[in-house]
């Protein structure tokens, strides 16, 4: 998702005109750790925790992440084999309490079906002080349970990410890096609660507040 709500609303209408190749998404080729995984200093630097240095050996280790929220727990399996640069960054931030005491600031309930989180400012324009390249986009699709990166254009990934709570059609422009293994019902409960339309019809702040108390990383 684009980090700025107004940009997303305009872009999503265009993205939904495209189609994805389901067969390729069902069996996407593994993405090897790449020297292109470089974390580049960028602004903004909200709740700055430093800039990671990619380690392909550590990045390859499987893990799961559990977000303890005020609405319930959401657990996902990190796709370390397909999006090592992204999953390494998420783990780096989570282990430094970057996401703790933040909230998911955006819910969409029309045309696209996502809950967006990861901005410590809660404005939709915050970031961790660095950016990194896209990954795992070949044949990417976004069925319910997908966890993917929000962005403001190609190779502008930072800290913001989104959960897909209902099958959604998007162009393959947002790095999928996780699969929800528990808590899809929590996401759907949040979606049923609705949003306030502050960004337009079907796009706004969740009516049920989604406060992230902490994110726990568990090696697999």
C-alpha positions as CSV (number, residue, x, y, z in Angstrom):
1,X,0.0,0.0,0.0
2,X,1.2,3.5,-0.7
3,X,2.0,5.2,2.6
4,X,0.0,8.3,1.9
5,X,-3.8,7.6,2.0
6,X,-4.7,9.9,-0.8
7,X,-2.1,8.4,-3.0
8,X,-3.3,4.9,-2.2
9,X,-6.9,5.7,-3.0
10,X,-6.0,7.0,-6.4
11,X,-3.5,4.2,-7.1
12,X,-5.8,1.4,-6.0
13,X,-8.4,2.2,-8.6
14,X,-5.7,1.7,-11.3
15,X,-4.2,-1.4,-9.7
16,X,-7.5,-3.2,-9.6
17,X,-7.8,-3.0,-13.3
18,X,-4.8,-5.4,-13.7
19,X,-4.8,-9.1,-13.3
20,X,-2.3,-11.4,-11.6
21,X,-1.1,-14.9,-12.7
22,X,-2.5,-17.3,-10.1
23,X,-0.5,-20.3,-11.3
24,X,2.8,-18.4,-10.9
25,X,1.7,-17.2,-7.4
26,X,0.9,-20.8,-6.3
27,X,4.5,-21.9,-6.8
28,X,6.7,-18.8,-6.9
29,X,10.4,-19.4,-7.3
30,X,12.4,-19.0,-4.1
31,X,14.3,-15.7,-4.0
32,X,18.0,-16.2,-3.1
33,X,19.6,-13.7,-0.7
34,X,20.9,-11.0,-2.9
35,X,23.7,-8.5,-2.6
36,X,21.1,-5.9,-3.7
37,X,19.7,-6.2,-0.1
38,X,21.0,-2.9,1.1
39,X,19.3,-0.7,3.7
40,X,19.7,2.9,2.6
41,X,19.3,5.8,5.0
42,X,16.1,7.7,4.3
43,X,13.6,10.1,5.9
44,X,11.6,10.1,8.0
45,X,13.3,8.4,10.9
46,X,10.6,8.0,13.4
47,X,11.4,6.1,16.6
48,X,14.8,5.5,15.1
49,X,16.4,2.1,16.1
50,X,19.4,2.1,13.8
51,X,19.9,0.7,10.3
52,X,20.4,-3.1,9.9
53,X,23.3,-4.6,8.0
54,X,22.0,-7.6,6.0
55,X,23.4,-11.0,7.1
56,X,22.3,-13.7,4.6
57,X,22.9,-16.5,7.1
58,X,20.8,-15.0,9.8
59,X,18.2,-13.8,7.3
60,X,17.7,-17.4,6.1
61,X,16.6,-18.6,9.6
62,X,12.8,-19.3,9.7
63,X,10.7,-17.5,12.3
64,X,7.1,-16.5,13.1
65,X,5.9,-13.2,14.5
66,X,3.0,-12.6,16.8
67,X,1.4,-9.2,17.2
68,X,-0.3,-8.9,20.5
69,X,-3.1,-6.3,19.9
70,X,-6.0,-5.0,21.9
71,X,-8.3,-6.9,19.6
72,X,-6.4,-10.2,19.9
73,X,-3.2,-11.9,18.7
74,X,-2.2,-12.2,15.0
75,X,0.6,-14.6,14.1
76,X,2.3,-15.0,10.7
77,X,5.0,-17.1,9.3
78,X,7.8,-15.1,7.8
79,X,8.7,-16.0,4.2
80,X,12.5,-15.8,4.9
81,X,13.2,-18.0,1.8
82,X,11.3,-15.7,-0.6
83,X,11.8,-12.2,0.9
84,X,14.9,-12.4,3.1
85,X,15.7,-8.7,2.9
86,X,12.2,-7.8,4.1
87,X,11.9,-10.4,6.8
88,X,15.3,-9.5,8.1
89,X,14.2,-5.9,8.4
90,X,10.9,-6.8,10.2
91,X,12.8,-8.9,12.7
92,X,15.4,-6.2,13.3
93,X,12.7,-3.7,14.1
94,X,10.5,-6.0,16.1
95,X,13.4,-7.1,18.4
96,X,14.1,-3.5,19.1
97,X,10.4,-2.8,20.1
98,X,9.8,-0.6,17.2
99,X,6.2,-1.6,16.7
100,X,5.3,-1.8,20.4
101,X,2.7,0.8,21.5
102,X,1.9,1.7,17.9
103,X,-1.4,1.2,16.2
104,X,-2.8,0.0,12.9
105,X,-3.9,3.3,11.3
106,X,-5.8,2.3,8.3
107,X,-8.5,-0.2,7.2
108,X,-10.0,-0.5,3.7
109,X,-13.3,-2.2,3.2
110,X,-14.1,-1.5,-0.4
111,X,-12.3,-2.8,-3.5
112,X,-9.2,-3.7,-1.6
113,X,-9.3,-5.4,1.9
114,X,-6.4,-4.6,4.0
115,X,-5.4,-3.4,7.5
116,X,-2.2,-1.3,7.4
117,X,0.2,-1.0,10.3
118,X,3.8,-0.3,11.2
119,X,3.8,3.5,11.3
120,X,4.8,4.7,14.8
121,X,3.4,8.2,14.1
122,X,0.0,6.8,13.2
123,X,-0.3,9.2,10.3
124,X,0.5,6.9,7.3
125,X,3.6,8.8,6.4
126,X,6.1,7.6,9.1
127,X,9.2,5.4,8.5
128,X,12.2,3.8,10.3
129,X,15.0,5.9,8.8
130,X,15.9,3.6,6.0
131,X,14.5,2.0,2.8
132,X,15.2,-1.2,1.0
133,X,14.4,-3.0,-2.3
134,X,11.3,-4.9,-3.4
135,X,11.3,-8.7,-3.4
136,X,9.1,-11.7,-4.2
137,X,7.0,-9.8,-6.8
138,X,7.0,-12.3,-9.7
139,X,3.5,-13.6,-9.9
140,X,2.6,-12.1,-6.6
141,X,-1.1,-12.3,-5.5
142,X,-2.8,-11.2,-2.3
143,X,-5.2,-13.8,-0.9
144,X,-6.6,-13.5,2.6
145,X,-3.8,-14.0,5.1
146,X,-1.1,-12.3,3.1
147,X,1.3,-10.0,4.9
148,X,2.9,-7.5,2.5
149,X,4.9,-4.3,2.6
150,X,3.4,-0.9,2.1
151,X,5.4,1.5,-0.1
152,X,5.5,4.9,-1.8
153,X,6.7,3.5,-5.1
154,X,9.3,1.0,-6.3
155,X,12.0,0.1,-3.8
156,X,10.8,2.4,-1.0
157,X,10.0,-0.2,1.6
158,X,10.4,0.9,5.3
159,X,8.4,-0.1,8.3
160,X,4.8,0.0,7.1
161,X,3.1,-3.3,6.2
162,X,-0.5,-4.6,5.7
163,X,-2.5,-7.7,6.4
164,X,-5.0,-8.8,3.8
165,X,-8.2,-9.9,5.6
166,X,-10.1,-10.9,2.4
167,X,-8.9,-12.0,-1.0
168,X,-7.7,-8.8,-2.8
169,X,-6.6,-8.0,-6.3
170,X,-3.6,-5.8,-6.6
171,X,-0.8,-5.5,-9.1
172,X,2.3,-7.3,-8.0
173,X,4.0,-4.2,-6.6
174,X,3.9,-4.9,-2.8
175,X,6.4,-7.4,-1.4
176,X,4.6,-10.4,0.2
177,X,6.7,-11.5,3.1
178,X,4.4,-13.4,5.5
179,X,1.4,-15.7,5.8
180,X,-1.1,-15.5,8.7
181,X,-1.2,-18.8,10.6
182,X,-3.4,-17.6,13.4
183,X,-5.6,-14.6,14.0
184,X,-7.3,-14.2,10.6
185,X,-10.6,-14.2,12.6
186,X,-9.2,-11.2,14.5
187,X,-8.5,-9.4,11.3
188,X,-12.0,-10.1,10.1
189,X,-13.5,-9.0,13.4
190,X,-11.7,-5.7,13.0
191,X,-12.9,-5.4,9.4
192,X,-16.6,-6.0,10.4
193,X,-16.2,-3.2,12.9
194,X,-15.7,-0.8,10.0
195,X,-13.8,2.4,9.5
196,X,-14.5,6.1,9.5
197,X,-14.1,6.9,5.8
198,X,-11.7,9.7,6.6
199,X,-9.7,8.9,3.4
200,X,-12.8,8.3,1.3
201,X,-15.6,5.7,1.2
202,X,-14.4,2.4,2.6
203,X,-11.0,3.8,3.6
204,X,-10.2,5.2,7.0
205,X,-9.2,4.6,10.6
206,X,-10.5,1.4,12.1
207,X,-13.5,1.8,14.4
208,X,-12.1,-0.9,16.6
209,X,-8.8,0.4,17.8
210,X,-5.9,-1.9,16.9
211,X,-3.2,-1.1,19.4
212,X,-0.1,-3.2,19.1
213,X,1.1,-4.0,22.6
214,X,4.2,-5.9,21.5
215,X,5.5,-8.1,18.7
216,X,7.1,-11.4,19.6
217,X,9.6,-13.2,17.3
218,X,9.9,-17.0,17.6
219,X,12.5,-19.0,15.8
220,X,11.2,-22.1,14.0
